[in-house]
Amino acid sequence: MRKADEAAVLRLYRTLPAGKRREIAAASSPELRAHLVRIERELAMDRSPGAMASVLTDGREMQAPHLGLIDAAFERVAAGQPTRLLLTMPPRHGKSRRAARWAPLWYLRRRPEHRVMIASYSSDLADDHGRWIRDAILTYSPQLGISLRPGSSAANRFDLAGTEGGAVMAGVGGGLTGKGAHLAVVDDPIKDAQEAASPTMRKRLWEWWQAVLLTRIEPGGSVILIQTRWDEDDLAGRILADERDRWTVIDLPALALSEDDALGREVGVPLWPERYGADALAEIRRSVGERVWWSLYMQQPRPQDGGVWQWPWITNNRISAAQLRGIELTRIVVAVDPAGGDSAVGDETGIVAAAADRDGQLYVLDDRSGNRGADAWGRETCLLAIELRADAIVVESNYGGDMSRQILHQAWQELQREQRTDNMLMPAVLSVTAKHGKRLRAEPIAQLYEQGRIHHVGEWPKLEQQMVTWVAGMDSPDRMDAAVHALTQLADRLQSEVSTSLYQDRRLYERRW
């Protein structure tokens, strides 16, 4: 085959789908096949940071689905899509190695004319990332197709040969005057718990973020922030509070918390089971304690003190579904706290089921809360009531009380037409008019938890996290409010002990004992 013909074949080969390329490779001469192998390596390196890392390390670089999400963000940026990405995930799960090393290296290979900025909590750590990328370019230059400009090889700044592209590294708080970037990667902007707990340090970080880093982004540029959560008011927390609609948010807790998990995991499934399985994570949880576990590993930072609930009140009294089967329940209720009330937390509709036995022990049976419209939450509430044979539905009536009752009745009638009510009479709909502050409503139920009289049947991570992180003065989340409504409705036998005389809204009326 003439050289010109061979070059044409190789150019065409790059544009073909994988199946067709395999057919051509199988029919090729050994000499041509060697060229095709080289092209396949180049195509793989173009595909993603992880694929490039695998090629250059002969498959030794670790891969995992969550690292693929980091890859996908850099692929979008390289394709010219301006991106604002906030990705939160636990420590020791490969985020820095992928996001601050392999991915920027891959990006510079794909867009050598661009400049990349990498920032971390200290200039030393940022320089470590820069040194690694620089050394990788020196080591793999022929495969990467990029090289360093002569005389430009500092760990904190280097330029690429034949282009204006390159990279600059900086510590959070450091100056970046005169240095622009098409892509800024901020990896672990907070050093430790002491720094995260300091309002002064958090304010300084936010000011640096606004006045320094963001002002250095080129038009159409991108920012990728990857961090472990430390505090509700950390950098990620402020972005979530003030700018969430402008950002793509990917939250990756060590154990999946919800059905809309970014990786499609079932609740409770580990993020990287091959490296940190359920047993390993349980040991980490025991070692670091609940506050660190929920902040650093579950990406759900909680206040350090002052909460109405405490973790041991829940964890020490938890029972299994098998244990519940041996208990005779006298009442079962489903409580609803519709979105749009005085809670600004999550804008969810709280739907929580609870039960009581003859001895006055209470049980949290289910949490079906979520972001649902009126038709959806009414239907979900009724379906749960049917499933559990509930005798009452308790609904928060402060906001659209009559409408809420109407939604429930309409949902029940629809299920009757579908023959899905199992011939049940509709449970009584009991309205709750909350005339007292959130703390006054929550404290009597928290006292029952402290006394060991309330048992969670299984684990309800989002509900439990909301309970233990809530302090007076905060907006109370809807899951927690729904649980309080349900448990208060069931607590009448203990009312003299838990101060439910505070309530004047007849929520304990029509109980069954």
N, C-alpha and C positions, 0 to 999 in steps of 0.2 A: 504494500500500500504506500502510495506517495505521501510525503510529509504533509503536503497541503490537504490531501484527503483525510489523513489521520487527524489533523488538527480540526477539521470540520466535524468529523465523527465525535471527537472528544467534546467539542462545544455543544453539539446536539445532545450528547449523552447526559450532560449536566441538567438539561431541561426536561428529561423524561421522568415518568413516574417510576417508583421503585421496582414494580413488577417487570416493566419493560427493560429496565437497566439490568435486572438479573438475567433476563433472556439473552441480552447482548453479551454480557460477561461470559455466560456459559458457552457461547458460540465463538468466542474470541481466541486469537492466538495467545500463547504465553506472553509474548512481548506486549501485545495490546492490553492483555489482562493486567499486567503490572501497572500500566498507566491508569487503568480503570480503578484499581485498588487505591492508588494515590488520590484520584478524584473522589472516591467514596469517603476517604478520610477527611478530605476538605469539606465535602458536603455535610458530613457529621459534625465537624467543628463549627460550621456555619449555623447549625440547627439551634443550639442552645448552649449556655454556659456549662451545664452538666454534661452534655454530649462532648463538648470540647475537652473538658477535664478528663472524661473517661478515655478519650483517644490519646491524650498526651501522657496519661499515667498508665496506659495499657489496662484500663478497667479497675485500677486500685482505688480511685477516688470514690468515696461513699455517695450513694444516691438514695433518694427517698421521695415520696410524693410531695411532702411539704417543701422540699428543696426545689421541686419542679414549679411551685408557685412563684418562688423567687426568680427562677429562670424565665417564666412567662412574663413577668414584669419587665425584665431587661429586654426581652424580645420585642415587646410593644414599643419600648423607647427606641430601640435600634431601627424599628420599622417606621419611625417618624411620628409616633403617637405621643403627644405630650401627656405625661403621667404624673399624678400625685398619689403615691402609694404609701399607706401606713400598714406595716405588717408587724404584729406583736406575737412573740413566741418565747418559750422558756429557754433558759441557758443550756449550753452543752448539746444543742440540737443542730449544730452546723450552720447557723445563720451567718456568722461573721465570715467564716471561710468561704461560703458561697457568695454572699452579698457584697463583701468588701474586698474580695480577692479574685476568685475565679470569674465572677460576673463582670466586674470592671475590666479585667483583662480581655474577656470575650468581646465586650462592647468596643474597646479600643481597636480590636482586630476588625470588627465590622464597620466601625465609624472612625477611622484613624485621623480624620480631619477635626474631630470633636475633642473638647477638653472635659475631663472628668475631675470632680472634686470629691474627696473622701474625708469625712470628719468623724471623730470619735471623742470620747470623754477626755482624752489626753492627747497631746501632740505625740508622745512616745508611742501610743497604740496606733495612732493614725500613720506615723512613720513606719511602724512595723508592717502595716498593710502596704504602704507604698514600696517599701524595700522588697517585699515578697513579689509584688507585681513587676517591679523593675528586674529582679533576678529571673523571673519567669520569662520575661521578654528576651533577656540575654541567653537563657538556656534554650528556649524553643523558637528563636527568631525565624529560622527557615520554615518551620511548619506554620507559624503564625502569619508570616508575611509582613511583619512590622519589625522595626529596629529602633534603637535609641539614637537620637542626634548626638554626634560626637561632642563630648564635653558637657553633656546634660544627663547626668545619672544620679543626682542626689535622691536620697530616700524620700524627702518631703516634696520634691518637684522634679519632673523630668519631661522632656519633649521627644516627640517621635521624629525620625528622619524623614525629610521630604514633605513635611506637612506642618500645619499649625497646631496639630493635636498634641495631647499629652495629658498629664495628671498632676494634681496638686493635693497635698494632704495637710490637714490642720486639726488642731485640738479645739474642742468646743470652747468658745470664749476668745479664741485667737483671732488676729486680724486677717482679713482677706482682701485688703485694698488692692484694686487694680487687677484682680484675678477673677475672671469670669468662668462660667461652666455651662455646658450644655446638659450635663447630668451631675447632680449632687447626690451622693450616698451618705446618709448619716446613720452610723452604726453604733449602737449603745452609747447614747449621749450622756448617760448618767453613770457615775462611777460606782456608787455603793449606796446603802440604806441611809447612811448619815447625810450624804449630799442630797438624796431624794427627800429627806425629812426637813431640810432647811428651806423655809420660804424665801430666804435671800438668794440661795443658790438656784432655786426653781425660777425666780424672777429674772435672775441674771441670764439663765439659759434661754428663757423666752425672749428676752430683749436681744440676745445674740442671734437667735433664730430669725427674728423679724428684721432687725436692722442690719445684720451682716450677711448671713447665709442667703436668705431669700433675695436680697438685693443684688447678688452676684450671678443669678440665673439668667442665661441668655434668653431672648425672646423665643417662645416655643420650647423652652427647656423643661427638664423633668427633675423631680425630687423623689427620692425613695428613702423613707425613714423606717428603719428596722430596729426594734428595741424590745427589751424585756420590761414589763410594767413594774414600777416601784411604788407609785403613789397615785392617788386619784388626780392630783394636780401636776403630774409630771408632764413632759413635753407631749406625749401621746394623749394624755388626758385633756390638755388644753386644746389640742387640735380637734379631738372628738367633741368637746363642748362648744367650740366657737366656729369650726370650719368643716364639720363632718360632710356637708353636702358637696364640698369641693374635692373630697378625697375618696379614693378607693381604699376601703378598710378590709384587711384580711386578719382575722383574729384566730390564732392557733393555740388554744390551751393544751396543756400536757395530756389531759383527758377530755374528750369531746363533751361539751356541755349542752348542746341542743341539736335538734334534728336538722337545722339549717347550717350545720358545720361546713366550713369552707372546703373540706376534703370529702364531705359526704359520709363522715364516720357516724356510726351509731353512738348514742350517748354512753360515755364511759370507756370508749376505745382509745388506747394510747396514741399519741402523735407519731412516735417512731418505735413501734413494738419490737423491731429487731434489735434495737439498741437499749431502749428503756421500756420494758414490759410492765404489766400491771403490778407485779410483785416489786420490781425495782422502784417504781414510782411510789408505791405504798411505803417502802422503806425511806425514801427521800422525804415523804410527807411527815413520817414520824420523826425524822432527824431534824428537819428545819422548822417544824411547828406550823400551825394553821395560818398565821398571818403571812409568813414568807411563802408558804405553799400557794395560797390563793393569789398573792401578788406576782411573784416571779414565775411560778409554774402554770397557774391557771389564768393569768392576765386579768385578774379581777381584784385590783388593790382595794384594801379595806382600811378604814380608820384604825389607828393604833389603839385607841381606847375609847371609852364612853358609850359603847354600843348597848342597846337594851337587851339583846340576846348574847349568849356566850356559846361557843362551839360545843363544849362538853355537855351542855343541857340537851343538845340534839344527838350528838354521837353516842353518848353513854346510855341513851334510852331508845335507840333505834331497834326495830324488830324486823323480821323477815315476813314475806307473804305467807310462808309455811306456818310461822308462829301465829299469825293472825287467824288462820283457819280454825284454830282451837279456841277462839274467843267468841262469845255470843254478843253481837252488836245490837244495841237497842235503838240507836238512831243513826241515820246517815244523811248528811246534807251536802249540797254543792253550793259554793258561794261564788258570786261574780262581782268583780269590780271593773266596770267598763272603762275603757280608755277615754281620756278627755276630761277627767275630773281635775283635782288639784295636784295630781302627781304629774311631774314632767319627766319621770324616770322611765325611759324606754317606750313610753306611749303604748303599752301593752294592755290587753284586757286580761285581768287576773281571773282564772277559773281554777278553784281548788276544792277538792272533796275531803271531808273529814267525817269521823264517826265517834260514837261513844259506847261504852259498855255499862253494865249495871253497877259496876264499882266506881264509876266516875272517872275512869281512865279514858283519855281521848286519843284519837289516831288520825294522822294525816295520811290519806289513802292515795291521792293522785294530784298531779299538777298538770293541767291542760292549758295553761296560760300561753298567750302568744299575740302577735300583731294580727288582729282580725277585724274585719268590718262587722257591722251590726248583725247582718244575716248570719255570718259565719260564727260569731261568738254565741248567738242564741241557739243555733243548731248544735254546736259543740257542747254547750252546757246541758242541753236536754239529752243528748246522746250519752253523756257521762252519767246523768241522773238515771237513765234507763239501765245502763250497764251495771250500776251499783245498787239499783233499787232504792234510790234516795227517797226520803219522805218529804223533803223540803228543798227549795232553791232560795238562797238568801241573795238579794241583789242590792247593791249600793244605790240609793235613790236620791242622793244629793243633787245629781246632775241628770236631768231627764228621767225622773223616777217612773212616771206613767209610761213614757216611751219604752223604758227598759222592760216593764211588765208586759207591754204589748208585744215587744220583740220575742220574749220567751213564749207567750201564748201562741203567737203565729208560728214559731218554730215547732212547737209541740203539735199543732194542728197539721202542719206539713208532714211531720213524721208519722202522724196517724194515717194520713192519706197514703203514705208509702208503706203502711203496715209495719212500722219499725218500733212501735211503742210497747210491743210485747204485752198488749192488753192491760197495761198499767193505767191507773188514773194519774193525771198530771199531779206531780208533787205540789204542795202548797208553796206559793210564791210569797216570801216574807221580805218586806222592804226594810232596809237599814238606813236610818237617817242619822248620820254621824254628827252629833252636836258638840262633841268634845275634840280636843286636839289629838293628833296622832299618837303622842306619847301616852296620854291618858287611855286611849283605846288599846294600845299595845301592851302596856305594863301589866295589867292583870293576866293576860295570856302568857307573858314572859315569866310571871311568877309560877304559873302552872308548869312551864318547862323546867324552871329551876327546881321545882319539887318533884320532878320525874314523873309527872302525871300525863304528859303528852309524848306520844311515840310516833316517829315517822316510819311508815311501813316501806322499807327500801330507802333509796337515796333520791333526793330531789335537788340536784346541785344548784340550779339557778334560784329557786325559792330559798334554799338554806343560805346561800351567799347573800341574798338580799336581806335576810333577817339579821345575820351577824354583822353586816356592815352598816346597818341603819342606825343613825344617832339622831337625837332630837334636834329639830331645826332643818334637817334635810327633807326634801320631798320624799314621800314614802312610795316605794314601788308597788305596782298593782298586784303582783303575786303575793307579797307580804300582806297587803290590805285584805285580799280575798281570804287568805288563811286566817287572819284575825277575825274576820266576819264569821267564817264557818265555825271556828273554835269557840268564839263567844256565844254563838247560838246554842252550842252544845253544853256550855259550862254552867247551866243553871243550878245543878245540885251543889256546885262549889261556890255559888255567887257570894255568899257571906264571907268566904275566905279570900276571894280575889277582887273584892271591891267593885263588883259589877253594878252595885247600886248607883254608880256614876252614870249609868245609861238610863235615858228616859225615852228611848225610841222603840220599846216593845219588841226588840230583836229576840228576846228570850220567850216570847209568847208562843203558845201552841206547841210546846215541846212534848215529847212522848217518853214517859218513864214508867 
